[in-house]
Amino acid sequence: MPTQSQITASTCCYCGVGCGVLIEHDGEHILGVQGDPQHPANFGKLCSKGATLHLTGDLDARAMHPELRLGKGLARSRTDWDSALDHAANVFAETIREHGPDSVAFYISGQLLTEDYYAFNKLARALVGTNNIDSNSRLCMSSAVVGYKRSLGADAPPCNYEDIEQSDCVLIVGSNMAFAHPVLFRRLEEAKAQRPHMQIIVVDPRRTDTCELADLHLAILPGSDVALFHGLLHILLWEGWADRRFIEAHTEGFEALKSLVHAYNPQMVSELCGISVDSLQRCARLIGNAPSFLSLWCMGLNQSTAGSAKNSALINLHLATGQIGKVGSGPFSLTGQPNAMGGRETGSLSNLLPGHREAANAEHRQEVADYWGVDSLPHTTGLTAIELFEAVRSGHIKALWIACTNPAQSLPDQNKVHEALAACPFVVVQEAFFTTETCHYADLLLPAASWGEKEGTVTNSERRVSHVRRAVPAPAEARPDWAITTDFARRLEQLLRPGLPSLFAFDCPQALFEEYKHLTAQRDLDLSGLSYAILDNQGPQQWPFPAGATGGTPRLYGDDRFPTANGRAQFIAEPFRAAQEKRDTRYSLTLNTGRLRDQWHGMSRTGSAARLFSHAPEALLSLHPDELRRRRLNSGDLVKIRSRRGSLIVPVQADDAVRSGQAYLPMHWGNRFLKGLGTNVLTQPAFDPLSKQPELKHAGIELDKVELPWHFFALVEGQVQTRFEALRPLFEDFAYANLTLTGRERPALLIRAACAIAPAPEVLAQIDQTLGLSDGPVLAYDDPRKAVGKRVRIEDGRITAIRLAGETAARDWLKGIWESGSADTELRRWLLAPRSTPPENSATTAVGRTLCNCLNVSHEAICAGIAQGLDLNGLKQTLKCGTNCGSCVPEIKRLLATQPVAVNA
């Protein structure tokens, strides 16, 4: 008898919006997910990623049991938890004894829960005695941290989400908010519709979907943000739009900044930024005359060698206009990961300690040491992400623990990262998905619980703490991260400090939270009044929430006092400095990276849901049509992208949203889905001197067209993850290979590949066997002389597998037949004919990419509706597109503006 379904309230595990979700389950399996209408972050809305969370739990991709490799070059074998953790403790203890505590390191993740973070920090600093603990948040938010701390005195975003709806002027900088934070973008869209006088300015080198909502788009040259902000301040001062009273009463450092920006006149800034003087002046006028002014930013500012300067220069605009601490006003960074904020709070960057303390501050170190009951904490500087992996590569780090992150995809200069992981004597990977690129290098793989399977807390972009609740048990032997970490720590302390009371006597995540929260008491982020019970009874709360408080704190600095030594905010005067790599004759294009609408980070989770590939099914390099013509390229041509660090082969596409001289490639592609180590084989490890955040958004590249005449295409449904893992190594010798998923009701593996010459027959035979095309109801045609062949498996009148080798002209036609669910006589005739192209006037056409993922509405269907005269509301009513998460609405609006309408419509 089936178990009755239940609902558990929790939070989404993707971006920093922190959406509440309602998980439907039967106590053992997750069955569905909906937005939580009671959660103040999203009020029931979810984006395409959050709405498909229940589809991303494919057990075939999950790490299920501990696995240990007993020697480099050997395969890992299954072991038990006791043996795994005892082995890890022995290796770490021996390494520390022989080489010192700084010979080991921990690299953790903005996706961990706050309790997990706290356990790792106590392990590294109190037990091991090293500050070598850093997080992938170093790649995401560390420049924002420096900006807040230098300018305002604390790492504390002062705003809340209601300010997005209540502001009169919203400046969005370096963020494709429509893709990266869709639920917040929906709130902005709705506010704009209700308050049309709201002015929205978007600063971005590309014309993204976010720009569809903008009253003004400044397509500045990549990396010129500081010049822009100084130029805006120059005009604000010249026109008398600064708030002199606020400046004199509540800030310092203004005269030095005023002197600096005097040189940034409109003509100079126009040339530096590549925008018109008129648009610069209009932007300043909108900001200077707005009753309230809010700025939103993300990786376009942070991922830069001048990231700290960019953040401070933007905050300068708020201080100069007094637009902070008020409704609808203030600088508001959009966090990239679900709990990057919680990581910063617990000290999960190498330079931090719990409670927003500094590892370099002796008084702070002693406060934490006394609280933990140890003599002292390490005073040596910890290594940040880029520095840490360079130390691994050089042999200084000899044991590395990686948790819930995938540096073999996400870090820049991937060739060196892979060299480092291969050379490290002992690598532990604590991970829910064994399919990540980093797991390949794990000497010890520890299976971790994932979304819906663990309990703890997270803090979102607006400082709001939510209770993450467990709905179902983790599969097989997977454990929550905090439990793995504390179990290891107890074993290690028996070797390093035998006979002493345990520092890790935690039996549940709540015990970790209760210990941690008192380290924040009387600090700017005071959480000491919070508890799981309060979060359950009163809902998610914004910090500070000190002891005795009855509610959270919606906004900071409303009293115009800042957590600095004298209570004044600080103007920061730093000149514009160009990005590390400039265009030159050898590398004549500037590469920008960014996000896809339906994918998240390295796709370890979203990449297991076939429907999330339907909007962007393959890695494509975007170039302006003029750039393609200049280089004599056509959309679909394969090109070799070269940077100073590596190369990658991908198809190009025409995209007039990208300016000439620039190129765009999504960040998500790694070696698992795209042969060649992925996007970050091209990006550079140069980093900001203060935040140590690398310049992932800006790299010099060059293109060469590649001639790979032998093409390969395959599509197979069933056992998708298992086949994926078996097939991916077989394409290692192909020059180009892109493996993704496709389909909604029948998920399938989709492969596109190319070579200069046909691979060895035994390789093709092995591929066919894995595809299920070696025997059974398979129709086949081969021409060995031309190295051309085709295979189709038909079961119960329906295609279940396809393989084209040599050339792939019929691939879209065949995919359309597969999607239609039937195999007609036309197909059979084509299979047995020597021609490779699809039949002329075929009744079956390929279904193009899906534009509305929630309701499965194709690009073609929407264009057809527009041709019939339907407007946006008509399309919503007729096709239902844009009526769920709304992520497709900006693209639909763009089509409405460009697609022809029938004359008789």
BANUTI-882123 format. One record per residue (C-alpha): residue in one letter; y, x, z negated. Coordinates in steps of 0.05 Angstrom, whole numbers, always signed. Layout:
BEGIN
- A, Y, X, Z
...
//
This chain:
BEGIN
- M, +0, +0, +0
- P, +67, +32, +21
- T, +114, +53, -34
- Q, +178, +13, -38
- S, +239, +51, -12
- Q, +292, +76, -60
- I, +364, +99, -54
- T, +390, +163, -85
- A, +465, +181, -82
- S, +478, +254, -65
- T, +523, +295, -20
- C, +519, +324, +51
- C, +498, +397, +57
- Y, +543, +416, +116
- C, +618, +428, +116
- G, +667, +430, +58
- V, +690, +358, +65
- G, +636, +341, +14
- C, +616, +273, +40
- G, +576, +228, -5
- V, +509, +205, +24
- L, +458, +153, +4
- I, +388, +180, +16
- E, +334, +128, +31
- H, +265, +152, +10
- D, +198, +130, -17
- G, +195, +182, -73
- E, +158, +231, -28
- H, +193, +231, +40
- I, +264, +221, +63
- L, +268, +160, +109
- G, +341, +154, +126
- V, +413, +169, +106
- Q, +478, +131, +103
- G, +548, +148, +81
- D, +564, +130, +9
- P, +621, +78, +10
- Q, +638, +95, -63
- H, +649, +170, -52
- P, +723, +186, -48
- A, +714, +242, +4
- N, +687, +197, +59
- F, +683, +124, +36
- G, +619, +114, +75
- K, +636, +152, +139
- L, +591, +207, +165
- C, +596, +253, +226
- S, +540, +262, +277
- K, +511, +319, +236
- G, +511, +283, +169
- A, +484, +218, +200
- T, +422, +256, +225
- L, +406, +293, +162
- H, +341, +255, +154
- L, +318, +281, +222
- T, +325, +354, +203
- G, +268, +360, +154
- D, +214, +382, +203
- L, +160, +412, +158
- D, +137, +456, +215
- A, +202, +495, +207
- R, +199, +500, +131
- A, +179, +559, +89
- M, +122, +531, +47
- H, +91, +588, +8
- P, +111, +658, -16
- E, +93, +711, +35
- L, +90, +786, +23
- R, +89, +846, +70
- L, +56, +906, +39
- G, +82, +956, +89
- K, +133, +962, +145
- G, +102, +941, +211
- L, +49, +898, +177
- A, +48, +822, +180
- R, +66, +782, +118
- S, +9, +746, +83
- R, +10, +687, +36
- T, +13, +702, -38
- D, +26, +664, -103
- W, +92, +659, -140
- D, +71, +703, -199
- S, +49, +760, -153
- A, +110, +752, -109
- L, +161, +755, -165
- D, +124, +808, -205
- H, +124, +852, -142
- A, +198, +839, -130
- A, +215, +855, -203
- N, +175, +920, -200
- V, +208, +943, -135
- F, +278, +927, -160
- A, +265, +960, -228
- E, +238, +1023, -196
- T, +296, +1026, -147
- I, +347, +1017, -202
- R, +314, +1071, -245
- E, +310, +1121, -188
- H, +375, +1107, -151
- G, +419, +1069, -199
- P, +441, +995, -201
- D, +486, +1002, -140
- S, +425, +1017, -97
- V, +408, +943, -97
- A, +449, +884, -72
- F, +450, +809, -66
- Y, +478, +771, -6
- I, +482, +697, -20
- S, +511, +634, +11
- G, +566, +581, +11
- Q, +510, +530, +16
- L, +481, +544, -53
- L, +496, +498, -111
- T, +543, +520, -166
- E, +485, +529, -214
- D, +449, +574, -164
- Y, +511, +616, -157
- Y, +519, +624, -232
- A, +447, +647, -239
- F, +456, +700, -185
- N, +521, +725, -214
- K, +492, +733, -283
- L, +431, +768, -253
- A, +472, +818, -213
- R, +527, +835, -263
- A, +496, +825, -332
- L, +425, +847, -319
- V, +424, +893, -259
- G, +493, +920, -272
- T, +522, +918, -202
- N, +580, +884, -168
- N, +541, +888, -102
- I, +537, +812, -96
- D, +574, +780, -39
- S, +570, +714, -2
- N, +575, +691, +70
- S, +639, +657, +46
- R, +668, +726, +58
- L, +663, +707, +132
- C, +695, +640, +120
- M, +746, +632, +65
- S, +764, +700, +34
- S, +831, +705, +71
- A, +850, +636, +45
- V, +832, +661, -25
- V, +879, +720, -18
- G, +934, +675, +11
- Y, +931, +626, -47
- K, +927, +680, -100
- R, +983, +724, -73
- S, +1031, +667, -59
- L, +1015, +615, -112
- G, +979, +655, -166
- A, +910, +624, -163
- D, +855, +606, -113
- A, +871, +532, -119
- P, +884, +487, -59
- P, +940, +443, -86
- C, +928, +380, -43
- N, +878, +324, -36
- Y, +851, +283, +22
- E, +899, +226, +10
- D, +955, +274, +29
- I, +926, +277, +100
- E, +938, +202, +106
- Q, +1006, +201, +72
- S, +1041, +261, +104
- D, +1098, +252, +153
- C, +1084, +317, +189
- V, +1016, +350, +194
- L, +1009, +420, +222
- I, +937, +438, +242
- V, +928, +512, +255
- G, +867, +549, +280
- S, +821, +490, +268
- N, +786, +444, +316
- M, +784, +393, +260
- A, +754, +340, +306
- F, +690, +382, +311
- A, +691, +423, +246
- H, +712, +369, +196
- P, +703, +303, +234
- V, +706, +256, +175
- L, +774, +282, +154
- F, +797, +278, +226
- R, +776, +205, +227
- R, +821, +194, +166
- L, +878, +228, +203
- E, +866, +186, +265
- E, +868, +122, +225
- A, +931, +143, +189
- K, +965, +160, +255
- A, +946, +91, +282
- Q, +975, +56, +221
- R, +1036, +102, +216
- P, +1055, +121, +287
- H, +1117, +158, +263
- M, +1071, +211, +232
- Q, +1080, +275, +273
- I, +1019, +318, +286
- I, +1025, +390, +311
- V, +964, +430, +333
- V, +967, +505, +340
- D, +907, +531, +378
- P, +897, +577, +439
- R, +849, +524, +467
- R, +864, +451, +482
- T, +810, +424, +436
- D, +791, +352, +420
- T, +837, +357, +360
- C, +895, +364, +409
- E, +882, +294, +436
- L, +916, +267, +373
- A, +974, +316, +374
- D, +1047, +300, +388
- L, +1056, +375, +401
- H, +1005, +428, +421
- L, +1025, +500, +416
- A, +974, +540, +456
- I, +994, +607, +426
- L, +963, +673, +447
- P, +904, +691, +403
- G, +924, +728, +340
- S, +999, +714, +344
- D, +1001, +665, +285
- V, +1043, +709, +239
- A, +1096, +716, +293
- L, +1096, +641, +302
- F, +1105, +627, +227
- H, +1160, +679, +221
- G, +1194, +649, +282
- L, +1191, +579, +252
- L, +1221, +604, +187
- H, +1276, +640, +226
- I, +1296, +573, +257
- L, +1289, +534, +191
- L, +1338, +582, +158
- W, +1385, +583, +218
- E, +1388, +507, +221
- G, +1396, +498, +146
- W, +1329, +463, +138
- A, +1306, +506, +80
- D, +1307, +480, +8
- R, +1354, +531, -25
- R, +1350, +497, -93
- F, +1274, +502, -95
- I, +1275, +574, -70
- E, +1325, +596, -124
- A, +1292, +559, -181
- H, +1218, +568, -167
- T, +1204, +628, -122
- E, +1217, +702, -116
- G, +1215, +752, -59
- F, +1257, +709, -13
- E, +1309, +761, +6
- A, +1258, +810, +32
- L, +1225, +756, +74
- K, +1293, +732, +99
- S, +1309, +802, +122
- L, +1242, +808, +157
- V, +1244, +742, +196
- H, +1316, +755, +219
- A, +1286, +796, +276
- Y, +1238, +740, +297
- N, +1287, +703, +341
- P, +1262, +647, +387
- Q, +1261, +689, +450
- M, +1222, +745, +417
- V, +1172, +696, +386
- S, +1165, +658, +451
- E, +1143, +722, +486
- L, +1097, +745, +430
- C, +1063, +677, +425
- G, +1062, +658, +498
- I, +1097, +591, +487
- S, +1165, +563, +508
- V, +1227, +568, +466
- D, +1234, +493, +470
- S, +1166, +480, +441
- L, +1179, +530, +385
- Q, +1245, +497, +367
- R, +1214, +428, +371
- C, +1160, +449, +322
- A, +1212, +476, +273
- R, +1252, +412, +280
- L, +1192, +368, +264
- I, +1176, +410, +202
- G, +1248, +417, +179
- N, +1265, +343, +184
- A, +1200, +316, +156
- P, +1203, +281, +88
- S, +1134, +310, +74
- F, +1099, +368, +108
- L, +1025, +385, +104
- S, +988, +443, +136
- L, +913, +446, +150
- W, +877, +508, +173
- C, +809, +539, +181
- M, +776, +599, +215
- G, +831, +610, +267
- L, +873, +639, +210
- N, +820, +666, +164
- Q, +774, +705, +212
- S, +824, +758, +229
- T, +844, +829, +211
- A, +911, +797, +193
- G, +879, +737, +158
- S, +914, +748, +92
- A, +982, +756, +126
- K, +971, +693, +167
- N, +954, +652, +104
- S, +1014, +679, +66
- A, +1062, +669, +125
- L, +1040, +596, +131
- I, +1049, +585, +56
- N, +1118, +616, +62
- L, +1139, +555, +104
- H, +1120, +508, +47
- L, +1157, +549, -5
- A, +1219, +555, +39
- T, +1221, +479, +49
- G, +1199, +460, -21
- Q, +1141, +422, +10
- I, +1088, +433, -43
- G, +1064, +394, -103
- K, +1087, +328, -73
- V, +1051, +270, -40
- G, +1034, +288, +32
- S, +1056, +360, +25
- G, +1027, +428, +15
- P, +983, +483, +44
- F, +911, +457, +49
- S, +855, +502, +74
- L, +794, +466, +102
- T, +731, +497, +73
- G, +676, +516, +121
- Q, +615, +508, +77
- P, +593, +454, +27
- N, +602, +497, -35
- A, +644, +557, -16
- M, +693, +532, -69
- G, +638, +532, -121
- G, +620, +603, -102
- R, +691, +626, -112
- E, +693, +590, -179
- T, +630, +624, -205
- G, +651, +693, -180
- S, +605, +698, -120
- L, +646, +748, -82
- S, +639, +821, -100
- N, +711, +825, -127
- L, +707, +763, -170
- L, +678, +741, -237
- P, +665, +670, -263
- G, +726, +628, -277
- H, +770, +658, -223
- R, +770, +726, -258
- E, +775, +793, -225
- A, +719, +845, -228
- A, +771, +900, -226
- N, +806, +873, -289
- A, +779, +906, -352
- E, +801, +849, -396
- H, +766, +798, -351
- R, +703, +840, -350
- Q, +701, +843, -426
- E, +713, +768, -433
- V, +653, +753, -390
- A, +610, +808, -422
- D, +624, +781, -491
- Y, +607, +710, -469
- W, +542, +733, -439
- G, +524, +777, -499
- V, +521, +844, -463
- D, +559, +907, -478
- S, +597, +912, -413
- L, +598, +893, -340
- P, +599, +942, -282
- H, +668, +969, -264
- T, +651, +1002, -198
- T, +677, +964, -137
- G, +625, +918, -105
- L, +611, +919, -31
- T, +636, +862, +13
- A, +593, +833, +68
- I, +610, +882, +125
- E, +610, +941, +77
- L, +545, +919, +45
- F, +505, +917, +110
- E, +534, +983, +132
- A, +509, +1011, +65
- V, +441, +981, +80
- R, +441, +1014, +149
- S, +461, +1082, +121
- G, +407, +1079, +68
- H, +451, +1072, +6
- I, +424, +1002, -8
- K, +349, +1005, -15
- A, +332, +935, -40
- L, +368, +874, -13
- W, +361, +801, -36
- I, +386, +749, +15
- A, +390, +676, -5
- C, +404, +615, +38
- T, +440, +652, +93
- N, +424, +683, +160
- P, +462, +749, +169
- A, +418, +767, +229
- Q, +457, +712, +266
- S, +523, +703, +230
- L, +551, +773, +218
- P, +590, +809, +273
- D, +563, +869, +311
- Q, +492, +843, +309
- N, +460, +906, +337
- K, +479, +944, +274
- V, +459, +886, +228
- H, +389, +884, +258
- E, +385, +960, +252
- A, +404, +954, +179
- L, +352, +901, +163
- A, +298, +938, +200
- A, +313, +1002, +161
- C, +319, +973, +91
- P, +259, +992, +48
- F, +254, +924, +14
- V, +284, +858, +38
- V, +275, +793, +0
- V, +294, +729, +36
- Q, +300, +665, -5
- E, +302, +611, +48
- A, +282, +539, +63
- F, +270, +552, +138
- F, +224, +608, +158
- T, +250, +602, +229
- T, +316, +639, +217
- E, +328, +706, +251
- T, +335, +740, +183
- C, +265, +718, +161
- H, +236, +765, +213
- Y, +257, +823, +169
- A, +234, +794, +102
- D, +185, +838, +65
- L, +181, +781, +15
- L, +195, +710, +37
- L, +208, +660, -19
- P, +207, +586, +0
- A, +268, +549, -26
- A, +281, +475, -36
- S, +330, +444, +13
- W, +376, +383, +19
- G, +351, +323, -18
- E, +302, +365, -58
- K, +346, +397, -112
- E, +398, +381, -164
- G, +464, +412, -183
- T, +538, +408, -167
- V, +584, +426, -109
- T, +660, +431, -102
- N, +692, +408, -37
- S, +758, +428, -3
- E, +801, +384, -49
- R, +772, +415, -113
- R, +727, +354, -123
- V, +662, +366, -160
- S, +603, +322, -141
- H, +534, +314, -172
- V, +480, +332, -121
- R, +418, +292, -139
- R, +346, +303, -120
- A, +312, +248, -80
- V, +244, +277, -64
- P, +203, +338, -86
- A, +205, +401, -46
- P, +146, +410, +1
- A, +86, +452, -18
- E, +107, +510, -63
- A, +182, +511, -47
- R, +226, +516, -109
- P, +300, +504, -124
- D, +343, +566, -117
- W, +364, +569, -190
- A, +291, +566, -212
- I, +271, +624, -165
- T, +329, +666, -188
- T, +320, +656, -263
- D, +245, +666, -259
- F, +255, +732, -224
- A, +310, +751, -273
- R, +264, +739, -333
- R, +212, +785, -303
- L, +263, +838, -286
- E, +294, +839, -356
- Q, +226, +852, -386
- L, +226, +917, -346
- L, +299, +935, -355
- R, +314, +911, -426
- P, +247, +898, -460
- G, +246, +865, -528
- L, +316, +835, -523
- P, +329, +760, -522
- S, +329, +732, -451
- L, +395, +720, -416
- F, +360, +669, -371
- A, +330, +617, -418
- F, +348, +560, -371
- D, +299, +502, -360
- C, +342, +458, -315
- P, +405, +463, -272
- Q, +445, +424, -324
- A, +434, +480, -375
- L, +465, +529, -325
- F, +525, +484, -314
- E, +536, +474, -388
- E, +537, +549, -400
- Y, +580, +564, -340
- K, +634, +511, -351
- H, +660, +542, -415
- L, +676, +606, -377
- T, +729, +565, -341
- A, +762, +538, -404
- Q, +838, +547, -404
- R, +834, +578, -335
- D, +868, +548, -274
- L, +803, +514, -253
- D, +785, +489, -323
- L, +719, +450, -317
- S, +704, +450, -391
- G, +712, +375, -398
- L, +663, +359, -342
- S, +589, +342, -349
- Y, +534, +311, -307
- A, +543, +247, -348
- I, +617, +242, -330
- L, +602, +255, -257
- D, +549, +201, -259
- N, +591, +150, -296
- Q, +660, +163, -267
- G, +643, +193, -199
- P, +664, +259, -168
- Q, +724, +292, -203
- Q, +778, +341, -182
- W, +790, +401, -226
- P, +824, +421, -270
- F, +786, +374, -317
- P, +796, +406, -386
- A, +762, +384, -450
- G, +788, +317, -472
- A, +812, +296, -403
- T, +798, +226, -379
- G, +805, +241, -305
- G, +813, +296, -254
- T, +877, +326, -225
- P, +896, +299, -156
- R, +951, +351, -141
- L, +974, +417, -168
- Y, +1044, +445, -179
- G, +1079, +378, -185
- D, +1120, +409, -241
- D, +1142, +466, -195
- R, +1108, +517, -240
- F, +1056, +565, -213
- P, +1001, +606, -247
- T, +1037, +672, -238
- A, +1064, +718, -293
- N, +1134, +687, -289
- G, +1115, +617, -264
- R, +1146, +629, -196
- A, +1112, +627, -128
- Q, +1117, +690, -87
- F, +1144, +698, -16
- I, +1103, +750, +21
- A, +1139, +791, +73
- E, +1090, +824, +122
- P, +1106, +837, +195
- F, +1065, +812, +254
- R, +1009, +859, +273
- A, +968, +849, +336
- A, +893, +838, +335
- Q, +849, +900, +334
- E, +825, +892, +406
- K, +877, +880, +460
- R, +863, +863, +533
- D, +859, +924, +577
- T, +830, +944, +644
- R, +760, +956, +615
- Y, +758, +891, +575
- S, +805, +844, +610
- L, +788, +779, +573
- T, +798, +757, +501
- L, +737, +721, +472
- N, +748, +665, +422
- T, +690, +634, +384
- G, +685, +566, +351
- R, +643, +506, +335
- L, +604, +454, +373
- R, +612, +381, +354
- D, +539, +368, +334
- Q, +515, +436, +309
- W, +528, +474, +245
- H, +530, +549, +234
- G, +466, +584, +256
- M, +429, +518, +271
- S, +372, +533, +222
- R, +376, +459, +202
- T, +413, +423, +259
- G, +372, +461, +309
- S, +310, +423, +287
- A, +339, +356, +309
- A, +331, +345, +383
- R, +386, +294, +391
- L, +438, +343, +364
- F, +430, +384, +428
- S, +446, +326, +474
- H, +521, +338, +477
- A, +516, +413, +487
- P, +446, +430, +510
- E, +456, +505, +525
- A, +500, +564, +510
- L, +558, +566, +561
- L, +617, +613, +567
- S, +681, +573, +582
- L, +732, +602, +630
- H, +794, +571, +663
- P, +780, +549, +735
- D, +831, +600, +760
- E, +794, +654, +723
- L, +729, +634, +757
- R, +761, +635, +825
- R, +792, +703, +812
- R, +725, +731, +794
- R, +689, +694, +850
- L, +645, +656, +802
- N, +620, +584, +804
- S, +601, +540, +746
- G, +529, +553, +729
- D, +529, +626, +751
- L, +497, +674, +703
- V, +543, +729, +677
- K, +534, +789, +632
- I, +586, +789, +578
- R, +602, +859, +553
- S, +641, +879, +491
- R, +648, +947, +459
- R, +587, +930, +415
- G, +536, +895, +459
- S, +522, +848, +516
- L, +495, +779, +528
- I, +475, +738, +590
- V, +497, +665, +594
- P, +519, +615, +647
- V, +594, +604, +657
- Q, +629, +537, +662
- A, +699, +517, +686
- D, +742, +492, +629
- D, +817, +481, +637
- A, +823, +476, +561
- V, +820, +552, +560
- R, +879, +593, +585
- S, +870, +646, +639
- G, +855, +713, +609
- Q, +815, +681, +553
- A, +743, +659, +544
- Y, +707, +614, +494
- L, +635, +617, +469
- P, +608, +574, +411
- M, +590, +613, +348
- H, +523, +579, +335
- W, +478, +615, +384
- G, +433, +668, +354
- N, +372, +706, +377
- R, +326, +647, +362
- F, +356, +600, +413
- L, +389, +651, +460
- K, +356, +717, +479
- G, +401, +776, +465
- L, +421, +769, +391
- G, +470, +713, +406
- T, +545, +706, +404
- N, +556, +755, +348
- V, +527, +813, +387
- L, +597, +813, +419
- T, +642, +803, +358
- Q, +675, +858, +319
- P, +665, +880, +246
- A, +738, +902, +237
- F, +764, +865, +176
- D, +828, +846, +138
- P, +846, +902, +89
- L, +856, +854, +31
- S, +806, +797, +42
- K, +753, +841, +78
- Q, +741, +781, +124
- P, +721, +803, +194
- E, +757, +786, +259
- L, +702, +741, +287
- K, +752, +700, +328
- H, +779, +756, +372
- A, +742, +807, +415
- G, +755, +842, +481
- I, +702, +827, +534
- E, +688, +838, +608
- L, +643, +799, +655
- D, +594, +819, +710
- K, +558, +769, +753
- V, +483, +780, +748
- E, +433, +764, +803
- L, +369, +738, +773
- P, +335, +702, +831
- W, +270, +684, +794
- H, +284, +622, +751
- F, +242, +586, +701
- F, +247, +516, +671
- A, +200, +481, +622
- L, +200, +417, +582
- V, +144, +398, +534
- E, +140, +344, +481
- G, +98, +345, +418
- Q, +88, +400, +366
- V, +159, +423, +381
- Q, +170, +472, +325
- T, +100, +502, +330
- R, +107, +512, +405
- F, +178, +539, +396
- E, +153, +594, +350
- A, +95, +611, +397
- L, +137, +612, +460
- R, +200, +648, +438
- P, +167, +718, +436
- L, +139, +707, +506
- F, +210, +708, +535
- E, +230, +774, +504
- D, +223, +810, +571
- F, +264, +758, +609
- A, +335, +778, +624
- Y, +360, +708, +604
- A, +327, +655, +561
- N, +357, +594, +527
- L, +309, +552, +485
- T, +333, +487, +455
- L, +308, +417, +441
- T, +320, +352, +478
- G, +304, +278, +474
- R, +316, +224, +422
- E, +254, +181, +414
- R, +208, +236, +440
- P, +234, +305, +419
- A, +216, +360, +467
- L, +225, +434, +475
- L, +271, +454, +533
- I, +270, +524, +564
- R, +316, +555, +616
- A, +303, +627, +634
- A, +313, +677, +691
- C, +288, +746, +713
- A, +302, +794, +770
- I, +229, +790, +790
- A, +171, +746, +770
- P, +137, +764, +704
- A, +66, +787, +702
- P, +15, +731, +718
- E, -16, +738, +649
- V, +51, +724, +616
- L, +60, +661, +658
- A, -12, +641, +642
- Q, +2, +650, +568
- I, +65, +608, +573
- D, +26, +553, +610
- Q, -28, +553, +557
- T, +24, +545, +501
- L, +58, +489, +541
- G, -9, +453, +548
- L, -9, +462, +623
- S, -72, +502, +632
- D, -122, +445, +634
- G, -128, +369, +628
- P, -88, +318, +669
- V, -43, +371, +701
- L, -16, +368, +773
- A, -1, +437, +800
- Y, +25, +472, +862
- D, +29, +548, +871
- D, +55, +593, +926
- P, +36, +664, +903
- R, +71, +696, +963
- K, +139, +668, +941
- A, +122, +672, +866
- V, +137, +598, +862
- G, +97, +546, +823
- K, +103, +479, +790
- R, +63, +443, +737
- V, +69, +372, +709
- R, +25, +341, +657
- I, +19, +265, +662
- E, -13, +225, +606
- D, -18, +149, +606
- G, +28, +147, +667
- R, +82, +188, +633
- I, +105, +260, +639
- T, +92, +300, +576
- A, +103, +371, +602
- I, +138, +405, +661
- R, +141, +477, +684
- L, +178, +503, +745
- A, +172, +577, +761
- G, +208, +618, +815
- E, +262, +567, +827
- T, +285, +505, +790
- A, +324, +462, +838
- A, +287, +399, +816
- R, +296, +409, +742
- D, +349, +356, +730
- W, +311, +306, +773
- L, +247, +319, +735
- K, +282, +314, +668
- G, +309, +247, +690
- I, +239, +222, +706
- W, +215, +247, +639
- E, +272, +210, +604
- S, +257, +146, +643
- G, +186, +147, +614
- S, +148, +138, +679
- A, +118, +181, +733
- D, +122, +149, +803
- T, +87, +164, +869
- E, +149, +200, +893
- L, +137, +252, +839
- R, +64, +262, +860
- R, +83, +272, +933
- W, +135, +324, +913
- L, +86, +361, +869
- L, +37, +373, +925
- A, +90, +391, +977
- P, +114, +462, +991
- R, +187, +442, +984
- S, +217, +453, +916
- T, +280, +411, +919
- P, +276, +338, +895
- P, +267, +283, +947
- E, +329, +258, +981
- N, +356, +190, +962
- S, +312, +190, +900
- A, +318, +127, +858
- T, +309, +169, +796
- T, +369, +211, +775
- A, +378, +256, +716
- V, +412, +228, +655
- G, +470, +274, +639
- R, +492, +298, +571
- T, +501, +248, +516
- L, +574, +237, +497
- C, +564, +188, +440
- N, +506, +216, +400
- C, +503, +161, +348
- L, +492, +105, +398
- N, +461, +147, +454
- V, +515, +133, +506
- S, +517, +182, +564
- H, +577, +214, +597
- E, +558, +177, +662
- A, +556, +109, +628
- I, +625, +119, +599
- C, +654, +142, +666
- A, +623, +81, +699
- G, +655, +36, +647
- I, +723, +69, +659
- A, +714, +60, +734
- Q, +705, -14, +721
- G, +771, -17, +684
- L, +749, -14, +612
- D, +798, +16, +562
- L, +778, +48, +496
- N, +768, -19, +460
- G, +731, -46, +520
- L, +684, +14, +520
- K, +672, +6, +445
- Q, +656, -68, +453
- T, +613, -60, +515
- L, +577, +6, +503
- K, +587, +13, +428
- C, +608, +86, +438
- G, +656, +112, +385
- T, +640, +56, +336
- N, +599, +97, +286
- C, +622, +168, +268
- G, +677, +169, +320
- S, +667, +241, +340
- C, +665, +223, +413
- V, +731, +185, +414
- P, +776, +245, +432
- E, +732, +261, +492
- I, +731, +188, +513
- K, +807, +187, +510
- R, +809, +249, +554
- L, +764, +215, +605
- L, +808, +153, +604
- A, +867, +197, +622
- T, +832, +233, +679
- Q, +777, +188, +709
- P, +794, +143, +768
- V, +794, +68, +758
- A, +768, +21, +812
- V, +825, -10, +853
- N, +797, -80, +844
- A, +784, -70, +770
//
